[in-house]
Amino acid sequence: MSTLLSITFACGLFIAAAHVVNTRFVAPVYDAVANLTAFSCATAASILLHHWAPAALTAFAVLCWVVLTVRTATRRRRLTS
């Protein structure tokens, strides 16, 4: 179970990190909110199950989505100013 969760969350982390590296990518608001919610819940569930590798992977994905959410908010503010 832990291995399957780790693989699943590693794929999600790869996608989130790739979006962060691609500095031109701006996530739609719904995408940022949905992914922050999903990865935060996955982190909490992994911690409660004592699955530390999946918890670490999803926690890093949360960090990536926080960066993307800030980038999205900053760009949206610039466009409306």
Rosetta constraint file for C-alpha pairs under 8 A:
AtomPair CA 1 CA 5 HARMONIC 6.20 0.50
AtomPair CA 2 CA 6 HARMONIC 6.02 0.50
AtomPair CA 2 CA 51 HARMONIC 6.05 0.50
AtomPair CA 2 CA 53 HARMONIC 7.69 0.50
AtomPair CA 2 CA 54 HARMONIC 6.97 0.50
AtomPair CA 3 CA 7 HARMONIC 6.23 0.50
AtomPair CA 4 CA 8 HARMONIC 6.17 0.50
AtomPair CA 5 CA 9 HARMONIC 6.00 0.50
AtomPair CA 5 CA 54 HARMONIC 5.90 0.50
AtomPair CA 6 CA 10 HARMONIC 5.82 0.50
AtomPair CA 6 CA 53 HARMONIC 6.29 0.50
AtomPair CA 6 CA 54 HARMONIC 4.57 0.50
AtomPair CA 6 CA 57 HARMONIC 7.22 0.50
AtomPair CA 7 CA 11 HARMONIC 6.29 0.50
AtomPair CA 8 CA 12 HARMONIC 6.57 0.50
AtomPair CA 9 CA 13 HARMONIC 6.00 0.50
AtomPair CA 9 CA 54 HARMONIC 6.27 0.50
AtomPair CA 9 CA 57 HARMONIC 6.07 0.50
AtomPair CA 9 CA 58 HARMONIC 5.93 0.50
AtomPair CA 10 CA 14 HARMONIC 6.06 0.50
AtomPair CA 10 CA 54 HARMONIC 7.83 0.50
AtomPair CA 10 CA 57 HARMONIC 6.09 0.50
AtomPair CA 10 CA 58 HARMONIC 7.74 0.50
AtomPair CA 11 CA 15 HARMONIC 6.38 0.50
AtomPair CA 12 CA 16 HARMONIC 6.22 0.50
AtomPair CA 12 CA 58 HARMONIC 7.91 0.50
AtomPair CA 12 CA 61 HARMONIC 7.06 0.50
AtomPair CA 13 CA 17 HARMONIC 5.95 0.50
AtomPair CA 13 CA 57 HARMONIC 6.53 0.50
AtomPair CA 13 CA 58 HARMONIC 6.77 0.50
AtomPair CA 13 CA 60 HARMONIC 7.03 0.50
AtomPair CA 13 CA 61 HARMONIC 4.82 0.50
AtomPair CA 13 CA 64 HARMONIC 7.97 0.50
AtomPair CA 14 CA 18 HARMONIC 6.00 0.50
AtomPair CA 15 CA 19 HARMONIC 6.31 0.50
AtomPair CA 16 CA 20 HARMONIC 6.40 0.50
AtomPair CA 16 CA 61 HARMONIC 6.07 0.50
AtomPair CA 16 CA 64 HARMONIC 5.82 0.50
AtomPair CA 16 CA 65 HARMONIC 6.53 0.50
AtomPair CA 17 CA 21 HARMONIC 6.20 0.50
AtomPair CA 17 CA 61 HARMONIC 7.30 0.50
AtomPair CA 17 CA 64 HARMONIC 6.07 0.50
AtomPair CA 18 CA 22 HARMONIC 6.17 0.50
AtomPair CA 19 CA 23 HARMONIC 7.32 0.50
AtomPair CA 19 CA 25 HARMONIC 6.11 0.50
AtomPair CA 19 CA 68 HARMONIC 7.62 0.50
AtomPair CA 20 CA 25 HARMONIC 7.50 0.50
AtomPair CA 20 CA 64 HARMONIC 6.49 0.50
AtomPair CA 20 CA 67 HARMONIC 7.17 0.50
AtomPair CA 20 CA 68 HARMONIC 6.40 0.50
AtomPair CA 26 CA 68 HARMONIC 6.94 0.50
AtomPair CA 26 CA 71 HARMONIC 6.68 0.50
AtomPair CA 26 CA 72 HARMONIC 5.32 0.50
AtomPair CA 26 CA 75 HARMONIC 7.75 0.50
AtomPair CA 27 CA 31 HARMONIC 6.15 0.50
AtomPair CA 27 CA 32 HARMONIC 5.99 0.50
AtomPair CA 27 CA 68 HARMONIC 6.55 0.50
AtomPair CA 27 CA 69 HARMONIC 7.17 0.50
AtomPair CA 27 CA 72 HARMONIC 5.98 0.50
AtomPair CA 28 CA 32 HARMONIC 6.37 0.50
AtomPair CA 28 CA 72 HARMONIC 7.21 0.50
AtomPair CA 29 CA 33 HARMONIC 6.19 0.50
AtomPair CA 29 CA 69 HARMONIC 7.49 0.50
AtomPair CA 29 CA 72 HARMONIC 7.12 0.50
AtomPair CA 30 CA 34 HARMONIC 5.92 0.50
AtomPair CA 31 CA 35 HARMONIC 6.02 0.50
AtomPair CA 32 CA 36 HARMONIC 6.01 0.50
AtomPair CA 32 CA 65 HARMONIC 6.38 0.50
AtomPair CA 32 CA 68 HARMONIC 7.04 0.50
AtomPair CA 32 CA 69 HARMONIC 5.70 0.50
AtomPair CA 33 CA 37 HARMONIC 6.11 0.50
AtomPair CA 33 CA 69 HARMONIC 7.81 0.50
AtomPair CA 34 CA 38 HARMONIC 6.07 0.50
AtomPair CA 35 CA 39 HARMONIC 5.90 0.50
AtomPair CA 35 CA 62 HARMONIC 7.91 0.50
AtomPair CA 35 CA 65 HARMONIC 6.97 0.50
AtomPair CA 36 CA 40 HARMONIC 5.88 0.50
AtomPair CA 36 CA 62 HARMONIC 5.87 0.50
AtomPair CA 36 CA 65 HARMONIC 6.00 0.50
AtomPair CA 36 CA 66 HARMONIC 7.26 0.50
AtomPair CA 37 CA 41 HARMONIC 6.15 0.50
AtomPair CA 38 CA 42 HARMONIC 6.14 0.50
AtomPair CA 39 CA 43 HARMONIC 6.01 0.50
AtomPair CA 39 CA 58 HARMONIC 5.67 0.50
AtomPair CA 39 CA 59 HARMONIC 7.26 0.50
AtomPair CA 39 CA 61 HARMONIC 6.73 0.50
AtomPair CA 39 CA 62 HARMONIC 5.79 0.50
AtomPair CA 40 CA 44 HARMONIC 6.26 0.50
AtomPair CA 40 CA 58 HARMONIC 7.33 0.50
AtomPair CA 40 CA 59 HARMONIC 7.19 0.50
AtomPair CA 40 CA 62 HARMONIC 6.32 0.50
AtomPair CA 41 CA 45 HARMONIC 6.07 0.50
AtomPair CA 42 CA 46 HARMONIC 6.04 0.50
AtomPair CA 42 CA 55 HARMONIC 7.33 0.50
AtomPair CA 42 CA 58 HARMONIC 6.58 0.50
AtomPair CA 43 CA 47 HARMONIC 6.18 0.50
AtomPair CA 43 CA 54 HARMONIC 7.35 0.50
AtomPair CA 43 CA 55 HARMONIC 4.76 0.50
AtomPair CA 43 CA 56 HARMONIC 7.51 0.50
AtomPair CA 43 CA 58 HARMONIC 5.34 0.50
AtomPair CA 43 CA 59 HARMONIC 5.84 0.50
AtomPair CA 44 CA 48 HARMONIC 6.19 0.50
AtomPair CA 44 CA 55 HARMONIC 7.39 0.50
AtomPair CA 45 CA 49 HARMONIC 6.17 0.50
AtomPair CA 45 CA 55 HARMONIC 7.98 0.50
AtomPair CA 46 CA 50 HARMONIC 6.01 0.50
AtomPair CA 46 CA 51 HARMONIC 5.01 0.50
AtomPair CA 46 CA 52 HARMONIC 6.75 0.50
AtomPair CA 46 CA 54 HARMONIC 6.20 0.50
AtomPair CA 46 CA 55 HARMONIC 5.01 0.50
AtomPair CA 47 CA 51 HARMONIC 5.98 0.50
AtomPair CA 47 CA 52 HARMONIC 6.45 0.50
AtomPair CA 47 CA 55 HARMONIC 5.80 0.50
AtomPair CA 51 CA 55 HARMONIC 6.23 0.50
AtomPair CA 52 CA 56 HARMONIC 6.10 0.50
AtomPair CA 53 CA 57 HARMONIC 6.28 0.50
AtomPair CA 54 CA 58 HARMONIC 6.09 0.50
AtomPair CA 55 CA 59 HARMONIC 5.97 0.50
AtomPair CA 56 CA 60 HARMONIC 6.27 0.50
AtomPair CA 57 CA 61 HARMONIC 6.34 0.50
AtomPair CA 58 CA 62 HARMONIC 6.15 0.50
AtomPair CA 59 CA 63 HARMONIC 6.42 0.50
AtomPair CA 60 CA 64 HARMONIC 6.34 0.50
AtomPair CA 61 CA 65 HARMONIC 6.23 0.50
AtomPair CA 62 CA 66 HARMONIC 6.15 0.50
AtomPair CA 63 CA 67 HARMONIC 6.41 0.50
AtomPair CA 64 CA 68 HARMONIC 6.30 0.50
AtomPair CA 65 CA 69 HARMONIC 5.91 0.50
AtomPair CA 66 CA 70 HARMONIC 6.19 0.50
AtomPair CA 67 CA 71 HARMONIC 6.18 0.50
AtomPair CA 68 CA 72 HARMONIC 6.05 0.50
AtomPair CA 69 CA 73 HARMONIC 6.13 0.50
AtomPair CA 70 CA 74 HARMONIC 6.04 0.50
AtomPair CA 71 CA 75 HARMONIC 6.16 0.50
AtomPair CA 72 CA 76 HARMONIC 6.08 0.50
AtomPair CA 73 CA 77 HARMONIC 6.11 0.50
AtomPair CA 74 CA 78 HARMONIC 6.27 0.50
AtomPair CA 75 CA 79 HARMONIC 6.22 0.50
AtomPair CA 76 CA 80 HARMONIC 6.30 0.50
AtomPair CA 77 CA 81 HARMONIC 6.15 0.50
